[in-house]
Amino acid sequence: MANANIGDNISFKRDGKSYKGTVTVVRENSVIVEYGYNKEKGEPLATIVNHKNYKITNAI
């Protein structure tokens, strides 16, 4: 399976819920993904996802 690149859209599951986000950083075993925006804090929601735990939905 191919790994995502910066700017790719991916889908992943966390705590039984599905999320979609955009890859901002690629690391050896994982990617950092922005998947929303926290209006109260004025900053993006980001998380780390292992390469085995996501699917690329729209590659750039």
Number of C-alpha atoms within 10 A of each C-alpha: 7 7 17 23 18 15 16 17 21 20 18 18 13 10 5 7 7 9 13 18 21 24 23 15 15 18 12 8 11 17 22 18 26 18 17 14 12 9 9 6 8 8 10 13 14 16 13 15 19 14 17 11 11 18 17 19 14 12 12 9
